């Protein structure tokens, strides 16, 4: 928790006006409509950032108090007894950060007992009973692999105490898990160790220049992944109740070079930005180099958008525009 990334400049007190029309009024599947979609996303994001600026400021101050940062500056907060000419009688002011201890103690009490998750069969049939037991064993294994009880629960409880809220995203990570059996089988019969990439018709895929495309990295079966995000990194739709929220923005600073590798077809549109990191050791915004902000827009399935939406974008381009990947 030494550094927390910032997604807005706190010196900018400008107010933003949210887009007049909802997102579902746009044709999200039309590639020619990408500019209008990007403008809507940026407009809604700027509006939500402006609305949450005061809330984020309080969260950052709470986190600084938890870490005791306000006592680390020397000249500004040195006690008069530290300024004596006689070095032999020099006494450094000692501060006990009780907020840190109180927060850790309360978080420990909250996670003392593991969550009581019971998976019950839908009926008395033997097949459903066995499926419920298998699902419970699988859930326990996933929690063990991700160290959910030992690390993640404590982090969630701690952040919630400090910042008032915290978010745990449960997603599917294609980079996790064992190697795909189909990949291993294809690697055995590959000539020269190169596995050709095939289309849905089983034909060799070629790039626009006519060169054959090969699979250049291992393919895994994927697995469930947990991502903890601070409340300052999530922008929720403005609603009175939590269950009425349909979408949110997830903000992630990322290396520009890494982003170009993840989205090679959009590499030419991914630019370095003057990303600001809020450094709690210095209590100020610090500029970074060769980084950009990646925004992920999640819209759940709703009556207005039955397919939902997941859109990954930067300030310059849309990187990914697909249906909501979860049922």
C-alpha positions in Angstrom: 0.0 0.0 0.0 3.0 2.3 -0.6 1.6 3.8 -3.8 -2.0 4.2 -5.0 -2.6 5.1 -8.7 -4.6 8.2 -9.4 -7.0 8.6 -12.2 -7.7 12.3 -11.9 -5.8 15.5 -11.2 -7.1 16.9 -7.9 -6.0 20.4 -8.9 -8.7 20.3 -11.6 -11.9 21.6 -10.1 -13.8 21.6 -13.4 -17.3 20.1 -13.5 -18.3 17.7 -16.2 -21.7 17.1 -17.7 -22.7 13.5 -18.3 -23.8 12.3 -21.8 -27.4 13.2 -22.6 -28.2 9.8 -24.1 -27.7 6.4 -22.5 -25.2 4.0 -24.0 -27.8 1.5 -25.3 -29.1 4.2 -27.7 -25.9 3.6 -29.7 -25.2 0.7 -32.0 -22.5 -1.0 -30.1 -21.9 -3.7 -32.7 -21.2 -1.3 -35.5 -17.4 -0.8 -36.1 -18.1 2.6 -37.8 -19.7 3.8 -34.5 -16.5 3.4 -32.5 -15.8 7.1 -32.2 -19.3 7.9 -30.8 -19.0 5.0 -28.3 -15.5 6.2 -27.1 -16.9 9.7 -26.7 -19.8 8.4 -24.6 -17.4 6.4 -22.4 -15.0 9.2 -21.8 -17.8 11.7 -21.1 -19.5 9.4 -18.5 -16.1 8.5 -17.0 -15.2 12.2 -16.6 -18.5 13.0 -15.0 -18.2 10.1 -12.5 -14.6 11.1 -11.7 -15.8 14.7 -11.0 -18.6 13.5 -8.8 -16.3 11.2 -6.7 -13.4 13.7 -6.3 -14.3 14.7 -2.7 -15.0 11.1 -1.7 -11.6 9.9 -3.1 -9.8 12.7 -1.3 -11.3 11.5 2.1 -10.3 7.9 1.2 -6.7 8.9 0.5 -6.5 10.9 3.8 -7.8 7.9 5.7 -5.2 5.6 4.1 -2.5 8.1 5.0 -3.7 8.2 8.6 -3.7 4.4 8.7 -0.1 4.3 7.5 1.0 7.2 9.8 2.4 9.2 6.9 1.4 12.5 8.6 4.1 12.0 11.2 7.0 11.2 8.8 7.9 14.8 7.7 10.7 16.1 9.9 10.9 19.8 9.6 7.2 20.5 9.5 6.3 18.5 12.6 9.5 18.4 14.7 8.8 19.0 18.3 10.7 21.9 20.1 12.6 19.4 22.3 14.3 18.0 19.1 16.0 21.3 18.4 18.3 21.5 21.3 22.0 22.5 20.7 23.2 19.7 23.0 23.1 16.6 20.9 23.5 14.4 24.0 20.1 15.5 25.2 18.5 15.0 21.7 15.1 13.3 21.9 13.3 12.2 18.8 9.5 12.4 19.0 7.9 8.9 19.0 4.4 8.5 17.8 2.3 5.4 18.3 -0.1 4.9 15.5 -3.1 3.5 17.3 -5.3 3.7 14.1 -3.1 1.0 12.5 -3.4 -1.3 15.5 -7.2 -0.8 15.8 -7.8 -1.4 12.1 -5.7 -4.6 12.1 -7.4 -5.9 15.2 -10.9 -5.2 13.9 -10.0 -6.8 10.5 -8.7 -9.9 12.4 -12.0 -10.2 14.3 -14.1 -9.9 11.1 -12.2 -12.7 9.4 -11.9 -15.0 12.4 -14.5 -17.4 11.0 -14.5 -18.5 7.4 -17.5 -17.6 5.2 -20.3 -20.1 5.6 -20.8 -21.1 1.9 -23.1 -24.1 1.5 -23.8 -25.6 -1.9 -27.1 -27.5 -1.8 -28.6 -29.9 -4.4 -31.7 -28.8 -6.1 -33.5 -32.1 -5.3 -32.9 -35.5 -3.7 -31.5 -37.2 -6.8 -28.2 -38.8 -6.3 -26.7 -37.1 -9.3 -27.5 -33.6 -7.9 -26.1 -34.5 -4.5 -22.8 -35.7 -6.0 -22.7 -32.5 -8.2 -23.1 -30.3 -5.1 -20.3 -32.1 -3.2 -18.1 -31.8 -6.3 -18.8 -28.1 -6.6 -18.1 -27.5 -2.9 -14.7 -29.3 -3.2 -13.9 -27.2 -6.3 -14.8 -24.0 -4.5 -12.5 -25.0 -1.5 -9.7 -25.8 -3.9 -10.1 -22.4 -5.7 -10.0 -20.6 -2.3 -6.9 -22.5 -1.3 -5.1 -21.8 -4.6 -5.9 -18.1 -4.3 -5.2 -17.9 -0.5 -8.6 -16.4 -0.1 -8.8 -16.9 3.6 -5.2 -16.3 4.6 -4.6 -13.1 2.5 -7.5 -11.9 0.5 -10.1 -11.8 3.3 -7.7 -9.8 5.5 -7.0 -7.4 2.7 -10.7 -6.9 1.9 -11.6 -6.3 5.6 -8.7 -3.9 6.1 -9.4 -1.8 3.0 -13.1 -1.7 3.9 -12.3 -0.4 7.3 -10.0 2.3 5.9 -11.7 3.5 2.8 -15.3 2.5 3.6 -15.7 0.1 0.7 -13.6 -2.3 -1.4 -14.3 -4.4 -4.5 -13.4 -8.0 -5.3 -13.8 -8.9 -9.0 -14.3 -12.6 -9.7 -13.3 -13.1 -13.4 -12.0 -15.8 -15.7 -8.3 -15.6 -16.4 -7.2 -17.4 -19.6 -3.5 -17.2 -18.5 -4.1 -19.4 -15.4 -4.5 -23.2 -15.1 -2.7 -26.2 -16.7 -1.6 -26.3 -20.3 -4.5 -27.2 -22.7 -4.6 -30.8 -23.7 -5.3 -29.7 -27.3 -2.2 -27.5 -27.2 0.0 -30.4 -25.9 -1.3 -32.7 -28.6 -0.8 -30.1 -31.3 2.8 -29.5 -30.1 3.7 -33.2 -30.4 2.8 -33.2 -34.1 4.0 -29.7 -34.9 6.8 -29.4 -37.4 9.8 -27.5 -36.1 8.0 -26.9 -32.8 5.7 -24.3 -34.4 1.9 -24.8 -34.0 -0.1 -23.3 -36.8 -3.1 -21.2 -35.9 -6.3 -22.5 -37.6 -9.6 -20.8 -38.3 -13.0 -22.3 -37.7 -12.7 -24.2 -41.0 -9.4 -25.8 -40.0 -7.4 -23.7 -42.4 -4.1 -22.0 -41.7 -4.5 -18.4 -40.7 -2.5 -15.8 -42.6 -1.9 -12.1 -41.8 -2.6 -9.2 -44.2 0.9 -9.6 -45.7 0.2 -13.3 -46.5 2.5 -14.7 -43.8 1.4 -17.8 -41.9 0.4 -17.2 -38.3 1.7 -19.5 -35.6 0.8 -19.9 -31.9 3.8 -18.3 -30.2 2.9 -18.8 -26.5 1.5 -21.7 -24.5 -2.3 -22.1 -24.3 -3.8 -22.8 -20.9 -7.2 -24.0 -19.9 -7.9 -20.9 -17.8 -9.1 -20.6 -14.2 -11.1 -18.4 -11.9 -9.2 -15.3 -10.7 -9.8 -12.8 -7.9 -8.9 -9.1 -8.2 -9.0 -6.7 -5.3 -9.5 -3.1 -6.3 -9.5 0.0 -4.0 -12.6 2.1 -4.0 -10.7 4.9 -5.7 -10.1 2.7 -8.7 -13.8 1.9 -9.3 -16.4 4.4 -10.7 -20.0 3.2 -10.1 -23.1 4.4 -12.0 -24.9 7.2 -10.1 -27.8 5.4 -8.4 -29.6 5.6 -5.0 -29.4 1.9 -4.4 -26.6 -0.6 -5.0 -28.9 -3.2 -6.7 -29.9 -0.5 -9.2 -26.3 0.0 -10.5 -26.0 -1.4 -14.0 -22.4 -0.5 -14.9 -19.1 0.6 -13.6 -15.6 1.7 -14.7 -12.5 -0.2 -13.6 -9.3 1.9 -13.8 -5.9 0.3 -14.1 -2.5 2.0 -14.8 -0.5 -0.3 -17.1 2.8 -0.2 -19.0 2.3 1.0 -22.5 4.5 -1.7 -23.9 2.6 -4.4 -22.1 -0.7 -3.0 -23.4 0.6 -3.1 -26.9 1.6 -6.7 -26.5 -1.9 -7.6 -25.2 -3.6 -5.8 -28.1 -1.2 -5.9 -31.0 -3.8 -5.0 -33.6 -4.3 -1.7 -31.7 -0.6 -1.0 -30.9 -0.4 2.0 -33.3 -3.2 3.7 -31.4 -1.8 3.1 -27.9 0.1 6.2 -26.7 2.1 7.1 -23.7 0.3 9.4 -21.3 1.2 11.6 -18.4 -0.2 9.2 -15.8 -0.3 10.5 -12.2 0.5 8.3 -9.3 -0.6 9.4 -5.9 2.4 8.6 -3.7 1.5 8.4 0.0 5.2 8.6 1.1 5.4 12.1 -0.5 1.7 13.0 -0.2 1.7 14.3 -3.7 0.9 13.3 -7.3 4.0 11.9 -9.1 4.3 11.6 -12.9 5.3 8.3 -14.5 6.9 7.4 -17.7 5.8 5.0 -20.5 2.5 4.2 -18.9 -1.1 4.7 -19.7 -4.5 4.3 -18.1 -6.6 1.3 -19.2 -10.3 1.6 -18.5 -12.7 -1.4 -18.4 -16.4 -0.7 -18.7 -18.6 -3.5 -17.3 -22.3 -3.3 -18.0 -24.3 -6.2 -16.6 -27.2 -7.8 -18.5 -30.3 -5.7 -18.1 -33.7 -5.2 -19.8 -32.2 -2.3 -21.8 -29.1 -4.3 -22.7 -29.9 -8.0 -22.7 -26.4 -8.9 -23.9 -24.6 -6.6 -21.5 -21.2 -5.2 -22.4 -17.5 -5.3 -21.7 -15.5 -2.5 -23.3 -11.7 -2.0 -22.7 -10.5 1.4 -23.8 -7.9 4.2 -23.4 -8.3 7.9 -24.0 -7.3 7.3 -27.6 -9.0 4.1 -28.7 -11.2 1.2 -27.9 -9.2 -2.0 -27.4 -12.0 -4.5 -26.9 -15.7 -4.4 -27.4 -17.6 -7.6 -26.6 -20.7 -8.9 -24.9 -20.8 -9.2 -21.1 -18.8 -12.5 -20.6 -20.8 -13.8 -17.6 -24.4 -15.0 -17.3 
